[in-house]
């Protein structure tokens, strides 16, 4: 799969030569990313259709790295621009018949000053971690520990025996910022699917018949 550097390099070449038509390499690169012509909405990846769940565990991304933590006596809400996760603090074990979802089901409890959140019952429609496997069997344990008036130490452990031979552990600091989270509104702003399908139908209509 080509990387971002490849796209930037090819766009740079196109700008330098001031050509009005995309270079052949760029068209091939975009085809590799998009999988060619789209005939129906099912030809799009779930993320292109705004079908994805909360990232569990959290991972630093290029953007959207905000999470608002709202705490009450019985629940903690974890709010990002795309998702909301409600964590019940009764720490009751999940039933084996509990419904599965993109973001799983989270329960939590306190260990001293540390909020411990366990999430399981993911569906099988998203990767387990770092693009590997599927999330159906994974269990994620997250720990939020207050380190100062503006800091939280975040740590997570992923156990998924169907995907990884050993547990996966990660940690990083979180810092309080004076900012507001705005809704991403992925579906409302998702014009790419309609535009791609329209372009494909236009290509069909203008295609020259095979000789």
Secondary structure by P-SEA (a helix, b strand, c coil): cccaaaaaaaaaaaaaaccccccaaaaaaaaaaacccccccccccccccccccccccccccccccbbbbbbcccbbbbbcccbbbbbbccccccccccccccccbbbbbbcccbbbbbbccccccccccccccccccbbbbbbbbbccccbbbbbbbbbbcccccbbbbbbbbbbbccccccccccccccaaaaaaaaaaaaaaaaccccc
